[in-house]
Amino acid sequence: MSNPTIELKQKKRTFNSTWLKTYEGFEDYTKEDAEKIVEQLQQLANIVCDHVQKGST
């Protein structure tokens, strides 16, 4: 008996300064400041993903 395969589908999203400024508290950020925050969030996401992958091996 085989296990059912579950496929997770991720929406294609663009994470940029425009996206960030849609959130409360970020509306008044300059484009440059918002881009810096998005870059930091991407770096954090990479760290978390690396940590999760290493923990699952």
All heavy atoms as atom14 arrays in JSON, in Angstrom:
{
  "sequence": "MSNPTIELKQKKRTFNSTWLKTYEGFEDYTKEDAEKIVEQLQQLANIVCDHVQKGST",
  "atom14_mask": [
    [1, 1, 1, 1, 1, 1, 1, 1, 0, 0, 0, 0, 0, 0],
    [1, 1, 1, 1, 1, 1, 0, 0, 0, 0, 0, 0, 0, 0],
    [1, 1, 1, 1, 1, 1, 1, 1, 0, 0, 0, 0, 0, 0],
    [1, 1, 1, 1, 1, 1, 1, 0, 0, 0, 0, 0, 0, 0],
    [1, 1, 1, 1, 1, 1, 1, 0, 0, 0, 0, 0, 0, 0],
    [1, 1, 1, 1, 1, 1, 1, 1, 0, 0, 0, 0, 0, 0],
    [1, 1, 1, 1, 1, 1, 1, 1, 1, 0, 0, 0, 0, 0],
    [1, 1, 1, 1, 1, 1, 1, 1, 0, 0, 0, 0, 0, 0],
    [1, 1, 1, 1, 1, 1, 1, 1, 1, 0, 0, 0, 0, 0],
    [1, 1, 1, 1, 1, 1, 1, 1, 1, 0, 0, 0, 0, 0],
    [1, 1, 1, 1, 1, 1, 1, 1, 1, 0, 0, 0, 0, 0],
    [1, 1, 1, 1, 1, 1, 1, 1, 1, 0, 0, 0, 0, 0],
    [1, 1, 1, 1, 1, 1, 1, 1, 1, 1, 1, 0, 0, 0],
    [1, 1, 1, 1, 1, 1, 1, 0, 0, 0, 0, 0, 0, 0],
    [1, 1, 1, 1, 1, 1, 1, 1, 1, 1, 1, 0, 0, 0],
    [1, 1, 1, 1, 1, 1, 1, 1, 0, 0, 0, 0, 0, 0],
    [1, 1, 1, 1, 1, 1, 0, 0, 0, 0, 0, 0, 0, 0],
    [1, 1, 1, 1, 1, 1, 1, 0, 0, 0, 0, 0, 0, 0],
    [1, 1, 1, 1, 1, 1, 1, 1, 1, 1, 1, 1, 1, 1],
    [1, 1, 1, 1, 1, 1, 1, 1, 0, 0, 0, 0, 0, 0],
    [1, 1, 1, 1, 1, 1, 1, 1, 1, 0, 0, 0, 0, 0],
    [1, 1, 1, 1, 1, 1, 1, 0, 0, 0, 0, 0, 0, 0],
    [1, 1, 1, 1, 1, 1, 1, 1, 1, 1, 1, 1, 0, 0],
    [1, 1, 1, 1, 1, 1, 1, 1, 1, 0, 0, 0, 0, 0],
    [1, 1, 1, 1, 0, 0, 0, 0, 0, 0, 0, 0, 0, 0],
    [1, 1, 1, 1, 1, 1, 1, 1, 1, 1, 1, 0, 0, 0],
    [1, 1, 1, 1, 1, 1, 1, 1, 1, 0, 0, 0, 0, 0],
    [1, 1, 1, 1, 1, 1, 1, 1, 0, 0, 0, 0, 0, 0],
    [1, 1, 1, 1, 1, 1, 1, 1, 1, 1, 1, 1, 0, 0],
    [1, 1, 1, 1, 1, 1, 1, 0, 0, 0, 0, 0, 0, 0],
    [1, 1, 1, 1, 1, 1, 1, 1, 1, 0, 0, 0, 0, 0],
    [1, 1, 1, 1, 1, 1, 1, 1, 1, 0, 0, 0, 0, 0],
    [1, 1, 1, 1, 1, 1, 1, 1, 0, 0, 0, 0, 0, 0],
    [1, 1, 1, 1, 1, 0, 0, 0, 0, 0, 0, 0, 0, 0],
    [1, 1, 1, 1, 1, 1, 1, 1, 1, 0, 0, 0, 0, 0],
    [1, 1, 1, 1, 1, 1, 1, 1, 1, 0, 0, 0, 0, 0],
    [1, 1, 1, 1, 1, 1, 1, 1, 0, 0, 0, 0, 0, 0],
    [1, 1, 1, 1, 1, 1, 1, 0, 0, 0, 0, 0, 0, 0],
    [1, 1, 1, 1, 1, 1, 1, 1, 1, 0, 0, 0, 0, 0],
    [1, 1, 1, 1, 1, 1, 1, 1, 1, 0, 0, 0, 0, 0],
    [1, 1, 1, 1, 1, 1, 1, 1, 0, 0, 0, 0, 0, 0],
    [1, 1, 1, 1, 1, 1, 1, 1, 1, 0, 0, 0, 0, 0],
    [1, 1, 1, 1, 1, 1, 1, 1, 1, 0, 0, 0, 0, 0],
    [1, 1, 1, 1, 1, 1, 1, 1, 0, 0, 0, 0, 0, 0],
    [1, 1, 1, 1, 1, 0, 0, 0, 0, 0, 0, 0, 0, 0],
    [1, 1, 1, 1, 1, 1, 1, 1, 0, 0, 0, 0, 0, 0],
    [1, 1, 1, 1, 1, 1, 1, 1, 0, 0, 0, 0, 0, 0],
    [1, 1, 1, 1, 1, 1, 1, 0, 0, 0, 0, 0, 0, 0],
    [1, 1, 1, 1, 1, 1, 0, 0, 0, 0, 0, 0, 0, 0],
    [1, 1, 1, 1, 1, 1, 1, 1, 0, 0, 0, 0, 0, 0],
    [1, 1, 1, 1, 1, 1, 1, 1, 1, 1, 0, 0, 0, 0],
    [1, 1, 1, 1, 1, 1, 1, 0, 0, 0, 0, 0, 0, 0],
    [1, 1, 1, 1, 1, 1, 1, 1, 1, 0, 0, 0, 0, 0],
    [1, 1, 1, 1, 1, 1, 1, 1, 1, 0, 0, 0, 0, 0],
    [1, 1, 1, 1, 0, 0, 0, 0, 0, 0, 0, 0, 0, 0],
    [1, 1, 1, 1, 1, 1, 0, 0, 0, 0, 0, 0, 0, 0],
    [1, 1, 1, 1, 1, 1, 1, 0, 0, 0, 0, 0, 0, 0]
  ],
  "atom14_positions": [
    [[0.85, -1.19, 0.0], [0.0, 0.0, 0.0], [0.89, 1.24, 0.0], [1.77, 1.39, 0.83], [-0.9, -0.04, 1.23], [-1.87, 1.08, 1.3], [-2.97, 0.78, 2.7], [-4.11, 2.05, 2.42], [0.0, 0.0, 0.0], [0.0, 0.0, 0.0], [0.0, 0.0, 0.0], [0.0, 0.0, 0.0], [0.0, 0.0, 0.0], [0.0, 0.0, 0.0]],
    [[0.67, 2.12, -0.93], [1.51, 3.32, -1.03], [0.87, 4.49, -0.3], [-0.34, 4.56, -0.15], [1.75, 3.67, -2.49], [0.52, 3.98, -3.1], [0.0, 0.0, 0.0], [0.0, 0.0, 0.0], [0.0, 0.0, 0.0], [0.0, 0.0, 0.0], [0.0, 0.0, 0.0], [0.0, 0.0, 0.0], [0.0, 0.0, 0.0], [0.0, 0.0, 0.0]],
    [[1.72, 5.4, 0.13], [1.24, 6.62, 0.79], [0.79, 7.62, -0.26], [1.43, 7.76, -1.29], [2.35, 7.25, 1.64], [2.7, 6.39, 2.83], [1.86, 5.66, 3.35], [3.94, 6.45, 3.25], [0.0, 0.0, 0.0], [0.0, 0.0, 0.0], [0.0, 0.0, 0.0], [0.0, 0.0, 0.0], [0.0, 0.0, 0.0], [0.0, 0.0, 0.0]],
    [[-0.28, 8.33, 0.0], [-0.7, 9.35, -0.97], [0.33, 10.47, -1.03], [0.96, 10.81, -0.04], [-2.03, 9.85, -0.44], [-2.02, 9.51, 1.01], [-1.16, 8.27, 1.14], [0.0, 0.0, 0.0], [0.0, 0.0, 0.0], [0.0, 0.0, 0.0], [0.0, 0.0, 0.0], [0.0, 0.0, 0.0], [0.0, 0.0, 0.0], [0.0, 0.0, 0.0]],
    [[0.52, 11.01, -2.2], [1.45, 12.12, -2.39], [0.68, 13.42, -2.25], [-0.34, 13.61, -2.89], [2.11, 12.06, -3.77], [2.78, 10.81, -3.88], [3.09, 13.2, -3.96], [0.0, 0.0, 0.0], [0.0, 0.0, 0.0], [0.0, 0.0, 0.0], [0.0, 0.0, 0.0], [0.0, 0.0, 0.0], [0.0, 0.0, 0.0], [0.0, 0.0, 0.0]],
    [[1.19, 14.27, -1.41], [0.58, 15.58, -1.21], [1.49, 16.63, -1.84], [2.66, 16.71, -1.51], [0.39, 15.89, 0.28], [-0.51, 14.84, 0.92], [-0.18, 17.28, 0.47], [-0.62, 14.97, 2.42], [0.0, 0.0, 0.0], [0.0, 0.0, 0.0], [0.0, 0.0, 0.0], [0.0, 0.0, 0.0], [0.0, 0.0, 0.0], [0.0, 0.0, 0.0]],
    [[0.93, 17.38, -2.75], [1.7, 18.43, -3.39], [1.26, 19.78, -2.86], [0.08, 20.09, -2.87], [1.5, 18.39, -4.9], [2.08, 17.17, -5.56], [1.93, 17.21, -7.06], [1.89, 18.32, -7.62], [1.84, 16.13, -7.66], [0.0, 0.0, 0.0], [0.0, 0.0, 0.0], [0.0, 0.0, 0.0], [0.0, 0.0, 0.0], [0.0, 0.0, 0.0]],
    [[2.21, 20.53, -2.38], [1.93, 21.88, -1.92], [2.24, 22.84, -3.05], [3.3, 22.78, -3.65], [2.79, 22.22, -0.7], [2.57, 21.35, 0.53], [3.57, 21.73, 1.61], [1.16, 21.51, 1.04], [0.0, 0.0, 0.0], [0.0, 0.0, 0.0], [0.0, 0.0, 0.0], [0.0, 0.0, 0.0], [0.0, 0.0, 0.0], [0.0, 0.0, 0.0]],
    [[1.29, 23.69, -3.33], [1.5, 24.66, -4.4], [1.68, 26.03, -3.78], [0.88, 26.45, -2.95], [0.31, 24.67, -5.35], [0.16, 23.38, -6.11], [-0.96, 23.47, -7.12], [-1.05, 22.17, -7.89], [-2.1, 22.2, -8.9], [0.0, 0.0, 0.0], [0.0, 0.0, 0.0], [0.0, 0.0, 0.0], [0.0, 0.0, 0.0], [0.0, 0.0, 0.0]],
    [[2.74, 26.69, -4.17], [3.02, 28.03, -3.67], [2.62, 29.03, -4.74], [2.94, 28.86, -5.9], [4.49, 28.18, -3.34], [4.83, 29.53, -2.77], [6.3, 29.64, -2.42], [7.06, 28.72, -2.61], [6.69, 30.78, -1.92], [0.0, 0.0, 0.0], [0.0, 0.0, 0.0], [0.0, 0.0, 0.0], [0.0, 0.0, 0.0], [0.0, 0.0, 0.0]],
    [[1.91, 30.04, -4.32], [1.55, 31.09, -5.25], [2.82, 31.82, -5.66], [3.73, 31.99, -4.88], [0.6, 32.1, -4.59], [-0.74, 31.56, -4.27], [-1.6, 32.65, -3.64], [-2.96, 32.14, -3.28], [-3.78, 33.18, -2.66], [0.0, 0.0, 0.0], [0.0, 0.0, 0.0], [0.0, 0.0, 0.0], [0.0, 0.0, 0.0], [0.0, 0.0, 0.0]],
    [[2.84, 32.23, -6.92], [3.98, 33.04, -7.36], [3.76, 34.45, -6.82], [2.78, 35.09, -7.14], [4.07, 33.05, -8.88], [4.53, 31.74, -9.44], [4.82, 31.86, -10.91], [5.36, 30.55, -11.42], [5.85, 30.67, -12.79], [0.0, 0.0, 0.0], [0.0, 0.0, 0.0], [0.0, 0.0, 0.0], [0.0, 0.0, 0.0], [0.0, 0.0, 0.0]],
    [[4.67, 34.87, -6.01], [4.56, 36.18, -5.39], [5.82, 36.98, -5.66], [6.91, 36.42, -5.77], [4.37, 36.06, -3.88], [3.08, 35.42, -3.49], [2.93, 35.43, -2.0], [1.66, 34.87, -1.62], [1.26, 34.76, -0.37], [2.03, 35.15, 0.61], [0.08, 34.25, -0.1], [0.0, 0.0, 0.0], [0.0, 0.0, 0.0], [0.0, 0.0, 0.0]],
    [[5.65, 38.26, -5.71], [6.79, 39.15, -5.85], [6.96, 39.89, -4.53], [6.06, 40.59, -4.1], [6.55, 40.16, -6.99], [6.33, 39.43, -8.19], [7.73, 41.07, -7.17], [0.0, 0.0, 0.0], [0.0, 0.0, 0.0], [0.0, 0.0, 0.0], [0.0, 0.0, 0.0], [0.0, 0.0, 0.0], [0.0, 0.0, 0.0], [0.0, 0.0, 0.0]],
    [[8.08, 39.66, -3.9], [8.37, 40.31, -2.63], [9.3, 41.48, -2.92], [10.49, 41.3, -3.16], [8.99, 39.33, -1.65], [8.1, 38.16, -1.35], [8.37, 36.91, -1.87], [6.98, 38.32, -0.57], [7.54, 35.84, -1.59], [6.14, 37.26, -0.29], [6.42, 36.01, -0.8], [0.0, 0.0, 0.0], [0.0, 0.0, 0.0], [0.0, 0.0, 0.0]],
    [[8.74, 42.68, -2.92], [9.52, 43.87, -3.21], [9.01, 45.02, -2.33], [8.17, 44.81, -1.45], [9.45, 44.23, -4.7], [8.03, 44.42, -5.18], [7.13, 44.75, -4.4], [7.8, 44.22, -6.45], [0.0, 0.0, 0.0], [0.0, 0.0, 0.0], [0.0, 0.0, 0.0], [0.0, 0.0, 0.0], [0.0, 0.0, 0.0], [0.0, 0.0, 0.0]],
    [[9.51, 46.21, -2.57], [9.15, 47.35, -1.73], [7.65, 47.65, -1.82], [7.03, 48.03, -0.83], [9.97, 48.58, -2.11], [9.76, 48.91, -3.47], [0.0, 0.0, 0.0], [0.0, 0.0, 0.0], [0.0, 0.0, 0.0], [0.0, 0.0, 0.0], [0.0, 0.0, 0.0], [0.0, 0.0, 0.0], [0.0, 0.0, 0.0], [0.0, 0.0, 0.0]],
    [[7.08, 47.48, -3.0], [5.64, 47.72, -3.16], [4.83, 46.76, -2.3], [3.86, 47.15, -1.64], [5.24, 47.58, -4.64], [6.04, 48.47, -5.41], [3.78, 47.89, -4.87], [0.0, 0.0, 0.0], [0.0, 0.0, 0.0], [0.0, 0.0, 0.0], [0.0, 0.0, 0.0], [0.0, 0.0, 0.0], [0.0, 0.0, 0.0], [0.0, 0.0, 0.0]],
    [[5.21, 45.49, -2.31], [4.54, 44.48, -1.49], [4.65, 44.84, -0.01], [3.66, 44.81, 0.72], [5.18, 43.1, -1.76], [4.85, 42.07, -0.74], [3.72, 41.32, -0.66], [5.66, 41.68, 0.37], [3.78, 40.49, 0.43], [4.96, 40.69, 1.08], [6.92, 42.07, 0.84], [5.47, 40.07, 2.22], [7.42, 41.46, 1.97], [6.7, 40.48, 2.65]],
    [[5.85, 45.19, 0.45], [6.07, 45.49, 1.86], [5.22, 46.67, 2.32], [4.65, 46.66, 3.41], [7.55, 45.77, 2.13], [7.9, 46.05, 3.58], [7.7, 44.81, 4.44], [9.32, 46.55, 3.71], [0.0, 0.0, 0.0], [0.0, 0.0, 0.0], [0.0, 0.0, 0.0], [0.0, 0.0, 0.0], [0.0, 0.0, 0.0], [0.0, 0.0, 0.0]],
    [[5.1, 47.69, 1.46], [4.38, 48.89, 1.83], [2.87, 48.69, 1.93], [2.15, 49.57, 2.38], [4.72, 50.01, 0.84], [6.19, 50.46, 0.99], [6.63, 51.4, -0.1], [6.09, 52.77, 0.16], [6.66, 53.79, -0.7], [0.0, 0.0, 0.0], [0.0, 0.0, 0.0], [0.0, 0.0, 0.0], [0.0, 0.0, 0.0], [0.0, 0.0, 0.0]],
    [[2.39, 47.5, 1.59], [0.96, 47.2, 1.76], [0.64, 46.81, 3.2], [-0.53, 46.7, 3.56], [0.49, 46.07, 0.82], [1.17, 44.86, 1.15], [0.72, 46.44, -0.63], [0.0, 0.0, 0.0], [0.0, 0.0, 0.0], [0.0, 0.0, 0.0], [0.0, 0.0, 0.0], [0.0, 0.0, 0.0], [0.0, 0.0, 0.0], [0.0, 0.0, 0.0]],
    [[1.66, 46.59, 4.02], [1.45, 46.18, 5.4], [1.45, 47.38, 6.35], [2.24, 48.32, 6.16], [2.53, 45.18, 5.84], [2.31, 43.82, 5.21], [2.9, 43.5, 4.0], [1.49, 42.89, 5.82], [2.68, 42.27, 3.41], [1.26, 41.66, 5.24], [1.86, 41.36, 4.04], [1.63, 40.15, 3.45], [0.0, 0.0, 0.0], [0.0, 0.0, 0.0]],
    [[0.6, 47.3, 7.34], [0.47, 48.38, 8.33], [1.81, 48.62, 9.0], [2.49, 47.68, 9.44], [-0.57, 48.0, 9.38], [-0.86, 49.1, 10.37], [-1.95, 48.72, 11.36], [-2.77, 47.84, 11.05], [-1.96, 49.33, 12.44], [0.0, 0.0, 0.0], [0.0, 0.0, 0.0], [0.0, 0.0, 0.0], [0.0, 0.0, 0.0], [0.0, 0.0, 0.0]],
    [[2.19, 49.88, 9.06], [3.46, 50.26, 9.67], [4.56, 50.49, 8.65], [5.6, 51.06, 8.97], [0.0, 0.0, 0.0], [0.0, 0.0, 0.0], [0.0, 0.0, 0.0], [0.0, 0.0, 0.0], [0.0, 0.0, 0.0], [0.0, 0.0, 0.0], [0.0, 0.0, 0.0], [0.0, 0.0, 0.0], [0.0, 0.0, 0.0], [0.0, 0.0, 0.0]],
    [[4.38, 49.99, 7.43], [5.39, 50.14, 6.39], [4.95, 51.09, 5.28], [5.7, 51.33, 4.34], [5.74, 48.78, 5.78], [6.43, 47.85, 6.74], [5.71, 46.87, 7.4], [7.78, 47.96, 6.99], [6.33, 46.01, 8.28], [8.42, 47.11, 7.87], [7.69, 46.12, 8.53], [0.0, 0.0, 0.0], [0.0, 0.0, 0.0], [0.0, 0.0, 0.0]],
    [[3.76, 51.63, 5.37], [3.19, 52.45, 4.29], [4.06, 53.68, 3.97], [4.15, 54.08, 2.81], [1.79, 52.96, 4.64], [0.8, 51.92, 5.06], [0.76, 51.7, 6.57], [1.66, 52.18, 7.29], [-0.18, 51.04, 7.02], [0.0, 0.0, 0.0], [0.0, 0.0, 0.0], [0.0, 0.0, 0.0], [0.0, 0.0, 0.0], [0.0, 0.0, 0.0]],
    [[4.67, 54.26, 4.96], [5.41, 55.5, 4.76], [6.91, 55.31, 4.54], [7.65, 56.28, 4.46], [5.18, 56.43, 5.96], [3.72, 56.85, 6.1], [3.04, 56.96, 5.06], [3.27, 57.05, 7.23], [0.0, 0.0, 0.0], [0.0, 0.0, 0.0], [0.0, 0.0, 0.0], [0.0, 0.0, 0.0], [0.0, 0.0, 0.0], [0.0, 0.0, 0.0]],
    [[7.36, 54.07, 4.43], [8.77, 53.82, 4.17], [9.13, 54.31, 2.77], [8.33, 54.2, 1.85], [9.08, 52.32, 4.26], [9.36, 51.81, 5.65], [8.54, 52.13, 6.72], [10.45, 50.99, 5.9], [8.79, 51.65, 7.99], [10.71, 50.5, 7.17], [9.88, 50.84, 8.21], [10.15, 50.37, 9.46], [0.0, 0.0, 0.0], [0.0, 0.0, 0.0]],
    [[10.35, 54.81, 2.62], [10.81, 55.17, 1.28], [11.06, 53.86, 0.52], [11.19, 52.79, 1.13], [12.13, 55.95, 1.33], [13.16, 55.1, 1.87], [12.01, 57.23, 2.14], [0.0, 0.0, 0.0], [0.0, 0.0, 0.0], [0.0, 0.0, 0.0], [0.0, 0.0, 0.0], [0.0, 0.0, 0.0], [0.0, 0.0, 0.0], [0.0, 0.0, 0.0]],
    [[11.12, 53.98, -0.79], [11.37, 52.78, -1.61], [12.69, 52.14, -1.21], [12.78, 50.91, -1.1], [11.38, 53.15, -3.09], [11.58, 51.96, -3.99], [11.48, 52.32, -5.45], [11.69, 51.06, -6.29], [11.48, 51.27, -7.69], [0.0, 0.0, 0.0], [0.0, 0.0, 0.0], [0.0, 0.0, 0.0], [0.0, 0.0, 0.0], [0.0, 0.0, 0.0]],
    [[13.7, 52.94, -0.97], [15.02, 52.42, -0.61], [14.99, 51.69, 0.73], [15.56, 50.61, 0.87], [16.05, 53.56, -0.57], [16.33, 54.17, -1.93], [15.25, 55.17, -2.39], [14.47, 55.67, -1.56], [15.19, 55.4, -3.61], [0.0, 0.0, 0.0], [0.0, 0.0, 0.0], [0.0, 0.0, 0.0], [0.0, 0.0, 0.0], [0.0, 0.0, 0.0]],
    [[14.33, 52.29, 1.73], [14.23, 51.65, 3.04], [13.43, 50.35, 2.96], [13.79, 49.34, 3.58], [13.59, 52.59, 4.06], [14.53, 53.71, 4.48], [15.76, 53.58, 4.27], [14.04, 54.73, 5.01], [0.0, 0.0, 0.0], [0.0, 0.0, 0.0], [0.0, 0.0, 0.0], [0.0, 0.0, 0.0], [0.0, 0.0, 0.0], [0.0, 0.0, 0.0]],
    [[12.35, 50.37, 2.19], [11.54, 49.17, 2.04], [12.33, 48.07, 1.34], [12.22, 46.89, 1.71], [10.26, 49.49, 1.26], [0.0, 0.0, 0.0], [0.0, 0.0, 0.0], [0.0, 0.0, 0.0], [0.0, 0.0, 0.0], [0.0, 0.0, 0.0], [0.0, 0.0, 0.0], [0.0, 0.0, 0.0], [0.0, 0.0, 0.0], [0.0, 0.0, 0.0]],
    [[13.14, 48.43, 0.35], [13.97, 47.44, -0.34], [14.98, 46.81, 0.61], [15.25, 45.61, 0.54], [14.67, 48.06, -1.54], [13.73, 48.33, -2.7], [14.37, 49.09, -3.85], [15.54, 49.53, -3.72], [13.69, 49.25, -4.87], [0.0, 0.0, 0.0], [0.0, 0.0, 0.0], [0.0, 0.0, 0.0], [0.0, 0.0, 0.0], [0.0, 0.0, 0.0]],
    [[15.54, 47.61, 1.52], [16.48, 47.08, 2.51], [15.79, 46.09, 3.43], [16.35, 45.03, 3.75], [17.1, 48.22, 3.33], [18.08, 49.05, 2.56], [18.62, 50.19, 3.41], [19.49, 51.13, 2.6], [19.95, 52.28, 3.4], [0.0, 0.0, 0.0], [0.0, 0.0, 0.0], [0.0, 0.0, 0.0], [0.0, 0.0, 0.0], [0.0, 0.0, 0.0]],
    [[14.58, 46.41, 3.86], [13.82, 45.51, 4.74], [13.51, 44.21, 4.01], [13.65, 43.12, 4.57], [12.52, 46.19, 5.24], [12.84, 47.42, 6.09], [11.66, 45.2, 6.0], [13.55, 47.13, 7.39], [0.0, 0.0, 0.0], [0.0, 0.0, 0.0], [0.0, 0.0, 0.0], [0.0, 0.0, 0.0], [0.0, 0.0, 0.0], [0.0, 0.0, 0.0]],
    [[13.08, 44.3, 2.76], [12.77, 43.09, 1.97], [14.02, 42.22, 1.84], [13.95, 41.0, 1.99], [12.18, 43.46, 0.59], [12.1, 42.24, -0.31], [10.8, 44.09, 0.75], [0.0, 0.0, 0.0], [0.0, 0.0, 0.0], [0.0, 0.0, 0.0], [0.0, 0.0, 0.0], [0.0, 0.0, 0.0], [0.0, 0.0, 0.0], [0.0, 0.0, 0.0]],
    [[15.16, 42.83, 1.59], [16.41, 42.08, 1.49], [16.72, 41.37, 2.81], [17.11, 40.19, 2.82], [17.56, 43.0, 1.11], [18.86, 42.27, 0.89], [19.99, 43.2, 0.46], [19.72, 44.17, -0.26], [21.13, 42.93, 0.84], [0.0, 0.0, 0.0], [0.0, 0.0, 0.0], [0.0, 0.0, 0.0], [0.0, 0.0, 0.0], [0.0, 0.0, 0.0]],
    [[16.53, 42.06, 3.92], [16.76, 41.45, 5.23], [15.8, 40.29, 5.47], [16.19, 39.25, 6.01], [16.62, 42.49, 6.34], [17.72, 43.52, 6.34], [17.47, 44.65, 7.33], [16.37, 44.81, 7.85], [18.5, 45.44, 7.58], [0.0, 0.0, 0.0], [0.0, 0.0, 0.0], [0.0, 0.0, 0.0], [0.0, 0.0, 0.0], [0.0, 0.0, 0.0]],
    [[14.55, 40.45, 5.07], [13.56, 39.38, 5.21], [13.93, 38.16, 4.35], [13.78, 37.02, 4.8], [12.16, 39.87, 4.85], [11.53, 40.86, 5.84], [10.26, 41.45, 5.25], [11.25, 40.18, 7.17], [0.0, 0.0, 0.0], [0.0, 0.0, 0.0], [0.0, 0.0, 0.0], [0.0, 0.0, 0.0], [0.0, 0.0, 0.0], [0.0, 0.0, 0.0]],
    [[14.44, 38.4, 3.16], [14.87, 37.3, 2.3], [16.06, 36.56, 2.91], [16.13, 35.33, 2.87], [15.22, 37.82, 0.9], [13.98, 38.24, 0.13], [14.3, 38.94, -1.19], [15.36, 39.55, -1.34], [13.38, 38.87, -2.12], [0.0, 0.0, 0.0], [0.0, 0.0, 0.0], [0.0, 0.0, 0.0], [0.0, 0.0, 0.0], [0.0, 0.0, 0.0]],
    [[16.99, 37.3, 3.5], [18.13, 36.68, 4.16], [17.67, 35.85, 5.35], [18.14, 34.73, 5.56], [19.14, 37.74, 4.6], [19.86, 38.4, 3.46], [20.73, 39.58, 3.91], [20.69, 40.01, 5.06], [21.5, 40.13, 2.98], [0.0, 0.0, 0.0], [0.0, 0.0, 0.0], [0.0, 0.0, 0.0], [0.0, 0.0, 0.0], [0.0, 0.0, 0.0]],
    [[16.73, 36.37, 6.12], [16.19, 35.63, 7.26], [15.49, 34.36, 6.79], [15.66, 33.29, 7.39], [15.23, 36.52, 8.06], [14.54, 35.84, 9.24], [15.56, 35.35, 10.26], [13.55, 36.81, 9.88], [0.0, 0.0, 0.0], [0.0, 0.0, 0.0], [0.0, 0.0, 0.0], [0.0, 0.0, 0.0], [0.0, 0.0, 0.0], [0.0, 0.0, 0.0]],
    [[14.71, 34.47, 5.72], [14.01, 33.29, 5.19], [15.02, 32.23, 4.76], [14.8, 31.03, 5.01], [13.12, 33.7, 4.02], [0.0, 0.0, 0.0], [0.0, 0.0, 0.0], [0.0, 0.0, 0.0], [0.0, 0.0, 0.0], [0.0, 0.0, 0.0], [0.0, 0.0, 0.0], [0.0, 0.0, 0.0], [0.0, 0.0, 0.0], [0.0, 0.0, 0.0]],
    [[16.12, 32.64, 4.15], [17.14, 31.68, 3.74], [17.77, 30.98, 4.94], [17.99, 29.77, 4.92], [18.23, 32.37, 2.92], [17.75, 32.75, 1.54], [16.82, 32.17, 1.0], [18.39, 33.75, 0.95], [0.0, 0.0, 0.0], [0.0, 0.0, 0.0], [0.0, 0.0, 0.0], [0.0, 0.0, 0.0], [0.0, 0.0, 0.0], [0.0, 0.0, 0.0]],
    [[18.02, 31.73, 6.0], [18.59, 31.15, 7.22], [17.63, 30.13, 7.82], [18.02, 29.03, 8.2], [18.93, 32.26, 8.24], [20.11, 33.09, 7.73], [19.23, 31.67, 9.62], [20.34, 34.38, 8.51], [0.0, 0.0, 0.0], [0.0, 0.0, 0.0], [0.0, 0.0, 0.0], [0.0, 0.0, 0.0], [0.0, 0.0, 0.0], [0.0, 0.0, 0.0]],
    [[16.36, 30.49, 7.9], [15.36, 29.59, 8.47], [15.24, 28.33, 7.62], [15.2, 27.21, 8.16], [13.99, 30.31, 8.6], [12.89, 29.34, 8.96], [14.08, 31.42, 9.63], [0.0, 0.0, 0.0], [0.0, 0.0, 0.0], [0.0, 0.0, 0.0], [0.0, 0.0, 0.0], [0.0, 0.0, 0.0], [0.0, 0.0, 0.0], [0.0, 0.0, 0.0]],
    [[15.18, 28.48, 6.3], [15.07, 27.31, 5.41], [16.29, 26.39, 5.56], [16.13, 25.17, 5.63], [14.91, 27.75, 3.96], [13.29, 28.45, 3.61], [0.0, 0.0, 0.0], [0.0, 0.0, 0.0], [0.0, 0.0, 0.0], [0.0, 0.0, 0.0], [0.0, 0.0, 0.0], [0.0, 0.0, 0.0], [0.0, 0.0, 0.0], [0.0, 0.0, 0.0]],
    [[17.48, 26.97, 5.62], [18.69, 26.17, 5.81], [18.63, 25.41, 7.13], [18.96, 24.22, 7.19], [19.94, 27.04, 5.77], [20.27, 27.55, 4.39], [19.73, 27.02, 3.4], [21.08, 28.5, 4.29], [0.0, 0.0, 0.0], [0.0, 0.0, 0.0], [0.0, 0.0, 0.0], [0.0, 0.0, 0.0], [0.0, 0.0, 0.0], [0.0, 0.0, 0.0]],
    [[18.19, 26.08, 8.17], [18.09, 25.45, 9.48], [17.09, 24.29, 9.47], [17.37, 23.21, 9.99], [17.68, 26.48, 10.53], [17.51, 25.92, 11.89], [18.57, 25.53, 12.68], [16.4, 25.66, 12.61], [18.11, 25.05, 13.83], [16.79, 25.13, 13.81], [0.0, 0.0, 0.0], [0.0, 0.0, 0.0], [0.0, 0.0, 0.0], [0.0, 0.0, 0.0]],
    [[15.95, 24.51, 8.86], [14.91, 23.47, 8.8], [15.41, 22.28, 7.98], [15.21, 21.14, 8.37], [13.59, 24.04, 8.22], [12.61, 22.94, 7.91], [12.99, 25.05, 9.19], [0.0, 0.0, 0.0], [0.0, 0.0, 0.0], [0.0, 0.0, 0.0], [0.0, 0.0, 0.0], [0.0, 0.0, 0.0], [0.0, 0.0, 0.0], [0.0, 0.0, 0.0]],
    [[16.07, 22.56, 6.85], [16.58, 21.47, 6.02], [17.65, 20.65, 6.74], [17.67, 19.43, 6.66], [17.14, 22.02, 4.71], [16.07, 22.49, 3.77], [16.63, 23.14, 2.51], [17.83, 23.43, 2.43], [15.78, 23.37, 1.53], [0.0, 0.0, 0.0], [0.0, 0.0, 0.0], [0.0, 0.0, 0.0], [0.0, 0.0, 0.0], [0.0, 0.0, 0.0]],
    [[18.51, 21.31, 7.47], [19.57, 20.6, 8.21], [18.97, 19.77, 9.34], [19.47, 18.72, 9.66], [20.6, 21.58, 8.75], [21.48, 22.16, 7.67], [22.44, 23.17, 8.22], [23.26, 23.78, 7.08], [24.14, 24.85, 7.55], [0.0, 0.0, 0.0], [0.0, 0.0, 0.0], [0.0, 0.0, 0.0], [0.0, 0.0, 0.0], [0.0, 0.0, 0.0]],
    [[17.89, 20.26, 9.93], [17.25, 19.55, 11.02], [16.47, 18.33, 10.55], [16.21, 17.41, 11.33], [0.0, 0.0, 0.0], [0.0, 0.0, 0.0], [0.0, 0.0, 0.0], [0.0, 0.0, 0.0], [0.0, 0.0, 0.0], [0.0, 0.0, 0.0], [0.0, 0.0, 0.0], [0.0, 0.0, 0.0], [0.0, 0.0, 0.0], [0.0, 0.0, 0.0]],
    [[16.11, 18.29, 9.28], [15.29, 17.18, 8.78], [16.13, 16.05, 8.18], [15.6, 15.06, 7.73], [14.28, 17.68, 7.74], [14.96, 18.15, 6.6], [0.0, 0.0, 0.0], [0.0, 0.0, 0.0], [0.0, 0.0, 0.0], [0.0, 0.0, 0.0], [0.0, 0.0, 0.0], [0.0, 0.0, 0.0], [0.0, 0.0, 0.0], [0.0, 0.0, 0.0]],
    [[17.46, 16.21, 8.17], [18.31, 15.16, 7.59], [18.82, 14.24, 8.64], [18.78, 14.43, 9.79], [19.52, 15.77, 6.84], [20.26, 16.59, 7.75], [19.1, 16.52, 5.63], [0.0, 0.0, 0.0], [0.0, 0.0, 0.0], [0.0, 0.0, 0.0], [0.0, 0.0, 0.0], [0.0, 0.0, 0.0], [0.0, 0.0, 0.0], [0.0, 0.0, 0.0]]
  ]
}
